[in-house]
Amino acid sequence: MLKTKQRRLFAWLDDQLLWRLLSDNMRAQTTNYGIAIVAMVVIAASTAATAWIMRDIIDSMVASGDRAKVFAVALTVLVIFTVRGAANYIQAVFLSRAGNSVIANQQRRVYDRILRHGVAFFKDTASSDLLMRVTYSAQAARAVIDTIVTAFVRDLLTLIGLVAVMIYQQPTLTLFSLLIAPLALVGVRYILKRVRAIVEQEIASLTEIIKVVQETSVGIHVIKAFELEEQMQARMNAAVAQVEKRANGIARLQAATSPLMETLSGFAIAGVVALSAINIFSDAPTTPGQLMSFITALLMAYEPSKRLAKMRVSIEAGMIAVRQMFEIMDAPLTLIEVADARALPAGPGEVRFRGVSFGYGAEREVLHGLDIDFPAGRTTALVGPSGGGKSTIMGLVMRLYDPSEGVVEIDGHDLRETTFASLRQHISYVGQETFLFSGTVAHNIALGRPEASEAEIIAAARAANAHDFIEAMPKGYQADIGENGGALSGGQRQRLAIARAILRDSAILLLDEATSALDSKSEALVQDALDHLTAGRTTIVIAHRLSTVLGADKIVVIRDGEAIEQGAPKDLLLQQGAFRELYEAQFGRVAVAQE
């Protein structure tokens, strides 16, 4: 009973989504689909005309001595086939145009929706899953629409036209031949019951394949270092085997319609031939042409009938992926911009946390009632044990998340009431996990400010101590750095990220372990550049090496989501508190005494 209800629910949901898919896309492609549909109508009419003309072909050749009539019939045949060939070409071209546009439109819409989600969405959703929904689901959407258009226009009209020819030529034999339809429907319905579960499992296995390839590309150093090749190969083999098994299952189910229709059609045609031979149902004389026209229509009706029988199976398989695509598009946004959001005006850049609490879930609260002032134009360093919430604080400043309690302000403006674009224009960010985009060195630096000139890009690179190694590359600033800067060392990637932030030239600068990947010499040079960059800017720095933040104007010690200590570095060192403990752990008591 429960499975029956679930099937009915899925069927209802698919019907709703199918209507939505058609209304969203066919309206936008009215011209292309309209021309394709007109061509399909012509194809259906010419196919029926082909069966119809068989009567005149046979009768004119067998019973007529009128050559003019034979030539007229021949010319008619030539016209019918020429028109059908042209219509097939037009249908293929415009259906492809519409289908390609559907894929592009769905991919744009899904990706746009993905971009509008907050960071929390990406923590809960695997990248391989997103990739499947952007690519495979969009292809499935096109396949579903193409199937419906061709089935309900070309195949259905063709079948109707051929049946009309059959009825006109031999109504009694037509009735007998149509007795196979209910049996075909029963067989297709049985096939449909097994399609949905197999397709869902196949999509899950395809997602696993993408996941394995992604993890191999990103984690190849770990795979090699820990000799994980066999484990990764085993994962891939298992996923591929599952896809192969389920693809074969779907192929068997789709192919099952062919023997079903072949067998039933064979009975129908054999019965028609036998009945026509003994002529027990015919009250009027039948010419050879009429009988040939009827048999031709019956034989030609087989292919559209078979495609119509397969249609529901194909749609059922495609709608699984379409439903997953719409799940992404309908998923509520984890972070939204209020309707009356205002642009954050230019200001000194003072950041304030007032009673801020935040958690990544109901059972995982990270920050607890934080009250912190980040003075405008000053450098504030966040220090403390890993996992205490320092990076989360930066995420709240950039409004990657909203606090569950309290308010985050910049120059007295609640970030929840400002536009995303204006807020982030005020902020430059360099994270501990450096990410670079595929493209050239210049392109990656210019992302900080796309309108920047070449001279400004070079100046930013010089300030980040990146110019020398860039110039040493074969193509300099036009060198392609590969996927995520794969052609660069960790320190070089970090310096490009710093150059990008320098070029942005924002009032607020966020540095999350920004010099962690640099050697001592590079760190000293970049630190000098950052000292010039931070002058007069509101800077928030996260650092575990306290030597990089001793020159900060203010230190905030974060532990277990709370600000347990705040003050100037020298003042905190004179106290027997948390910062003093951290300092002694790195430099020893003698260094403190000298201080």
DRENVODREN-665537 format. One record per residue (C-alpha): x, y, z negated; residue in three letters. Coordinates in steps of 0.1 Angstrom, whole numbers, plus 5000, padded with zeros to 4 digits. Layout:
XYZALA ...
This chain:
500050005000MET 502850244991LEU 504750175023LYS 501550235043THR 501050575026LYS 504650665032GLN 504350575069ARG 501150785072ARG 502951085054LEU 505951055078PHE 503651035108ALA 501751345096TRP 504951535090LEU 506351435124ASP 503151555141ASP 503451895124GLN 507151925132LEU 506551805168LEU 503952085173TRP 506352335157ARG 509252215179LEU 507152245211LEU 505652585202SER 509052735192ASP 510852625223ASN 508352595252MET 507152945246ARG 510753075250ALA 511252855281GLN 507952925298THR 509452995333THR 511752695334ASN 509252445320TYR 506552605341GLY 508452545374ILE 509552195362ALA 505852105354ILE 504652235388VAL 507352015405ALA 506151715384MET 502551775395VAL 503851765431VAL 505751445424ILE 502651285409ALA 500551385438ALA 503051275464SER 503450945446THR 499750885447ALA 499750995484ALA 502450735491THR 500150455479ALA 497250615497TRP 498950645531ILE 499850265530MET 496250205541ARG 496650415572ASP 500150275579ILE 498949915579ILE 495649985597ASP 497250195624SER 499949935631MET 497649635629VAL 494349745643ALA 494950065662SER 496450105697GLY 496450485694ASP 500050585694ARG 499150945685ALA 497550825653LYS 500650615645VAL 502950915651PHE 500651125629ALA 500850865601VAL 504650855605ALA 504951235603LEU 502751235572THR 504950975555VAL 508051195564LEU 506351505549VAL 505351315517ILE 508851185510PHE 510551515519THR 508251705495VAL 508751445468ARG 512551465472GLY 512451845470ALA 510151835439ALA 512451585422ASN 515351825427TYR 513452125414ILE 512251925384GLN 515751805375ALA 517352145378VAL 514752345359PHE 514252075332LEU 517952075326SER 518052455323ARG 515252445298ALA 516752155279GLY 520252315277ASN 518652635265SER 516752445238VAL 519952285226ILE 521752625225ALA 518852795208ASN 518452525181GLN 522152525174GLN 522252905171ARG 519252905148ARG 520552625126VAL 523952785123TYR 522453125116ASP 520452965088ARG 523552785074ILE 525453115073LEU 522653285054ARG 522953025026HIS 524953104995GLY 528152924985VAL 526152694962ALA 524452534992PHE 527852425007PHE 528852274974LYS 525852044975ASP 525851975013THR 528551775030ALA 530151935060SER 529751615080SER 526051635073ASP 525851995086LEU 527851905117LEU 525351625125MET 522451855121ARG 523952125143VAL 524951885171THR 523151555171TYR 519851705159SER 519851975186ALA 520451715212GLN 517551505198ALA 515251815199ALA 515951845236ARG 515351475242ALA 512051485224VAL 510751775245ILE 512051635277ASP 510351305270THR 507051465261ILE 507051695292VAL 507951425317THR 505651165301ALA 502551385297PHE 502951555331VAL 504851355356ARG 504251005344ASP 500751045331LEU 499551235362LEU 501350985385THR 499550705367LEU 496250885369ILE 496750945407GLY 497650585413LEU 494750455393VAL 492450685413ALA 493850535445VAL 493350185431MET 489750255421ILE 488950405455TYR 490350115474GLN 489349825451GLN 487249925420PRO 486649565408THR 490249465410LEU 491349785393THR 489149705363LEU 490749355361PHE 494249505363SER 493549755335LEU 492849485310LEU 496549475302ILE 496549825287ALA 495149725252PRO 497749435250LEU 500549685258ALA 499449925231LEU 499449645205VAL 502949545214GLY 504349905214VAL 502749975180ARG 504549675165TYR 507849805179ILE 507350155164LEU 507150015129LYS 510749905131ARG 512250215148VAL 512150475120ARG 514150285094ALA 516850185119ILE 517250545133VAL 517650685097GLU 520350435089GLN 522150505122GLU 522250875115ILE 523650805081ALA 526350595096SER 527150855123LEU 527551105095THR 529950875077GLU 532150845109ILE 532351225111ILE 533251245073LYS 536050985077VAL 537551175107VAL 537351515088GLN 538951365057GLU 541651215079THR 542451545096SER 542451755064VAL 544051495040GLY 546551335064ILE 549451415040HIS 547851245011VAL 546850945033ILE 550450905044LYS 551950965010ALA 549750704992PHE 549650455022GLU 545850485025LEU 545850405063GLU 544250065057GLU 541550195034GLN 540650475058MET 540650225087GLN 538349995067ALA 535950285060ARG 535950375097MET 535450015108ASN 532549965084ALA 530850285096ALA 531450205133VAL 530149855128ALA 526949985112GLN 526350235140VAL 527049965166GLU 524649725148LYS 521849985145ARG 522350115181ALA 521949755193ASN 518849725172GLY 517350035187ILE 518349925222ALA 516549595216ARG 513449765204LEU 513450005234GLN 514249725258ALA 511449515243ALA 508849735261THR 510249615295SER 509549235291PRO 506249325275LEU 505249535305MET 506849305330GLU 504949005317THR 501649185314LEU 502049345349SER 503049005363GLY 499748855351PHE 497849155364ALA 499449155399ILE 499248775402ALA 495548785392GLY 494849065416VAL 496548875445VAL 494648555437ALA 491248735434LEU 491848935465SER 492648605484ALA 489448445474ILE 487548775476ASN 485048665450ILE 484349015437PHE 484049205469SER 480649285483ASP 482049485512ALA 484649385538PRO 488249485529THR 490749585555THR 494449485553PRO 495349855548GLY 492949895518GLN 494349585501LEU 497949695508MET 497150045495SER 495749905463PHE 498649665458ILE 501149945465THR 499450165440ALA 499449885414LEU 503149815419LEU 504050185418MET 502050225386ALA 504349985368TYR 507250235363GLU 505250525349PRO 503350285327SER 506650145314LYS 508050495307ARG 504850585289LEU 505050275268ALA 508650365259LYS 507750725252MET 506450685217ARG 509550475208VAL 511850745221SER 509951025203ILE 509850825171GLU 513650785172ALA 514251155181GLY 511951295155MET 514151155127ILE 516951385137ALA 514551675144VAL 513151645109ARG 516651665094GLN 517251975115MET 514152145102PHE 515052045066GLU 518152265070ILE 516152555086MET 513452525059ASP 515752485029ALA 515152785005PRO 518153025005LEU 520252994974THR 521153364975LEU 518853624990ILE 519153994997GLU 516154184982VAL 513854355007ALA 514654704995ASP 518454654991ALA 520454964993ARG 523955015007ALA 526555044980LEU 527955394982PRO 531655474982ALA 533055524947GLY 535955464925PRO 535255094922GLY 534555034885GLU 533354674879VAL 531354584848ARG 529954254834PHE 527154314809ARG 526053994790GLY 526753774821VAL 526053404818SER 526253164848PHE 526252794855GLY 526452564885TYR 523552374873GLY 521152344844ALA 523652124824GLU 526852304834ARG 527052664822GLU 530452814829VAL 530153164816LEU 528553274783HIS 527553634777GLY 530553804792LEU 531054174785ASP 534054294805ILE 535054634820ASP 537354644850PHE 538455004851PRO 538455184884ALA 541855224900GLY 543454994875ARG 544754634875THR 543054384853THR 544454034850ALA 542453724841LEU 544453454823VAL 543653144805GLY 543452764809PRO 542152614841SER 538452554843GLY 537652844820GLY 535653044846GLY 538153294860LYS 537453214897SER 533753214889THR 534053574877ILE 535553664911MET 532753484928GLY 530253694909LEU 532054014919VAL 531753914956MET 528153804949ARG 528753454961LEU 526453374932TYR 523953564910ASP 524253544872PRO 521653344854SER 521653624827GLU 523053974825GLY 524154214852VAL 527254264874VAL 527754624884GLU 530054824906ILE 530055194898ASP 526755144879GLY 524954974908HIS 523454624901ASP 524854404928LEU 521554224932ARG 520054554945GLU 522854624971THR 523154485007THR 525654205012PHE 527454385040ALA 528054705021SER 529254524990LEU 531754315008ARG 533054605027GLN 534254734994HIS 536254414986ILE 539454254998SER 540053894987TYR 542953654987VAL 542253314973GLY 544453034960GLN 543052804988GLU 544252995018THR 542052955049PHE 543053065084LEU 540953035115PHE 541952875148SER 543553145170GLY 546453375171THR 548353535143VAL 547053875153ALA 543453755154HIS 543753615118ASN 545153935104ILE 542654155123ALA 539753975107LEU 540354205078GLY 539354495100ARG 538454395136PRO 538854755149GLU 542454785137ALA 545154875162SER 548154665170GLU 550354905150ALA 548054865119GLU 548154495122ILE 551954495123ILE 552154735094ALA 549954505073ALA 552154215082ALA 555254405072ARG 553654495039ALA 552954125032ALA 556454025041ASN 555153835071ALA 556554035101HIS 559953855102ASP 558653505105PHE 555953615129ILE 558453775152GLU 560553455151ALA 557653255165MET 557753185203PRO 554853415211LYS 555053645180GLY 551753795171TYR 550053605199GLN 551253265187ALA 548453015182ASP 548552895146ILE 546452575150GLY 543552455129GLU 543752625095ASN 547252745102GLY 548552395106GLY 551652525125ALA 552652735094LEU 554052655060SER 552052715029GLY 553853035021GLY 553453165056GLN 549753105055ARG 549553285021GLN 551353585035ARG 548953605065LEU 546053595041ALA 547653885021ILE 548254085053ALA 544554035062ARG 543554175028ALA 546054465031ILE 544554555064LEU 541054565050ARG 542054855028ASP 539154815003SER 538554994971ALA 538454664951ILE 541054394955LEU 540654044943LEU 543753824940LEU 543153464930ASP 546653314925GLU 547653514956ALA 551353444953THR 551153084941SER 552552934974ALA 555553164977LEU 559153094969ASP 560853324944SER 562353554970LYS 559153584990SER 557053624959GLU 559253924948ALA 558854094981LEU 555154034983VAL 554654134947GLN 556354464956ASP 553954504985ALA 551054424962LEU 552254684937ASP 552054954963HIS 548654814976LEU 547054804941THR 548055164933ALA 544855354928GLY 542655044935ARG 540454844912THR 542354514912THR 541354184896ILE 544153934894VAL 544053564884ILE 547453424876ALA 548853134856HIS 552353254859ARG 552253544834LEU 555353704849SER 553253824878THR 550754004856VAL 552854164828LEU 552654494847GLY 548854484847ALA 546954764829ASP 544654524812LYS 544654154803ILE 541553944797VAL 541953594783VAL 539153364795ILE 538653034777ARG 535552814780ASP 533653084797GLY 534253354771GLU 536453654770ALA 538253584738ILE 540853864741GLU 541154184760GLN 543754464760GLY 547054594773ALA 549754334777PRO 552054494751LYS 549254524726ASP 548254164730LEU 551854044726LEU 552054214692LEU 549054014680GLN 549053654669GLN 546353564695GLY 545553364726ALA 547653574750PHE 550653544726ARG 550253164726GLU 550153154764LEU 553253384767TYR 555253174742GLU 554352854760ALA 555952994792GLN 558753214779PHE 559453094743GLY 559453284711ARG 562753464717VAL 561353644747ALA 558453764726VAL 560753884699ALA 562754074724GLN 559554234737GLU 
